[in-house]
Amino acid sequence: MRRLLPCLLVVVAALAGCSRRRFTAPGTDFVQPHYADGAEGLKQMWTDILDAAKKDDRAQIHDLLATTLLTDAEMQTLFGPKTDALLPRYHQLMGTLINRGAVEFAGNVYEHKYDAVDAFADDSDTTLQAAMVGTHPLFGARVRKATESRGLRYDAFLYLDGRWKTLNQLGKFVDVVK
C-alpha cells in the first residue's frame, strides 16, 4: 500500500489540474455522445459513465462529466442578473466534480460494486428553481448496487440545447446571492 500511495498522489495531482482535455494518445479526440431528453437520456449518460468506471477509464469519466459544464452564456440565460455572483462558485463546484470527482467516482464504483443507474425528474430543489429565469425541468441520477436502493446521487441536471448540463450543488449557494 505504501508503494501505491505516491503513484496515487501523482495521478490525483495530474487530474486536479486538467480541464476538458483527454488523457489519451496525441491526436485522439473525445467525441461527445448525444443523449435524449428526459430521464431515459440521463440514465443512458450515467450508464456510460458507470461503464467507464467499471473499466477504470477515468479519462472517459472526466470527459463525460466535462460535457455537463454550463458555459458562462448558458449560466447567464438561466440566472440573469445573479450570474456574475454565482459563476465563481459554479466553476469551483464543477472543477471538483469533473477532475477529482472522476477519480472518486471510479473508486466508489470499484469499492461498492455499483452496477445500476436510476434517473428521475427531481423538483425538490425549489430554491434553485426560484433563482432561475423561467422554468426548467430538473433531473437527478443515482448510481447504486442493483440489490440496494441507496448509492451515489447526482442532482440538478437539465437538458439544454440538446445536451445534458448540471448545476451541481449550486442550489446550496443561491440563497447568499440576492
C-alpha positions, 0 to 999 in steps of 0.5 A: 500500500505504501508503494501505491500511495505516491503513484496515487498522489501523482495521478490525483495531482495530474487530474486536479489540474486538467480541464476538458482535455483527454488523457489519451494518445496525441491526436485522439479526440473525445467525441461527445455522445448525444443523449435524449431528453428526459430521464431515459437520456440521463440514465443512458449518460450515467450508464456510460459513465458507470461503464467507464468506471467499471473499466477504470477509464477515468479519462472517459469519466472526466470527459463525460462529466466535462460535457455537463459544464454550463458555459458562462452564456448558458449560466447567464440565460438561466440566472440573469442578473445573479450570474456574475455572483454565482459563476465563481462558485459554479466553476469551483463546484464543477472543477471538483466534480469533473477532475477529482470527482472522476477519480472518486467516482471510479473508486466508489464504483470499484469499492461498492460494486455499483452496477445500476443507474436510476434517473428521475425528474427531481423538483425538490430543489425549489430554491434553485428553481426560484433563482432561475429565469423561467422554468426548467425541468430538473433531473437527478441520477443515482448510481447504486448496487442493483440489490440496494436502493441507496448509492451515489446521487447526482442532482440538478441536471437539465437538458439544454440545447440538446445536451445534458448540463448540471448545476451541481450543488449550486442550489446550496449557494443561491440563497447568499446571492440576492 
